[in-house]
């Protein structure tokens, strides 16, 4: 059983990565389009999954903060 554990862990990591790629926001994925990342993860499993985690996944702090209300022209018109 222990000799199958590394293979099962790699398969689980690839499935987890593929699901993460599919569920990621297309606008925040880095380096390549989301469909190419998915193809890379599935065609070249270990290297593709590692590349996704290092170069492709959206970063946690990569979003832009919301604009202040006084920066919104619609808000200013309603005042």
C-alpha positions, 0 to 999 in steps of 0.5 A: 500500500505504501508504494501506491501512496506517492502515485495517489498523492500525485493524482490527487494533486493534479485533480485538485489543481485542475479543479482550481484552474477551472474555478479560478476567475479568468481575469485574474489568472496570470501568464497564460489563458485559463484554458491553456493552464488546464491543458498544461496541467492535464497534458504535462501533469506534475510540471504543469501543476507546479507551474500553475501554483508558481506562475499561474494562480491568482494572487491573494492580494492581486485585487484592486481595492474598491473605489471610494464613493466620491470617485464614482460619477453616478454617486456624485450625481445622486447627491 
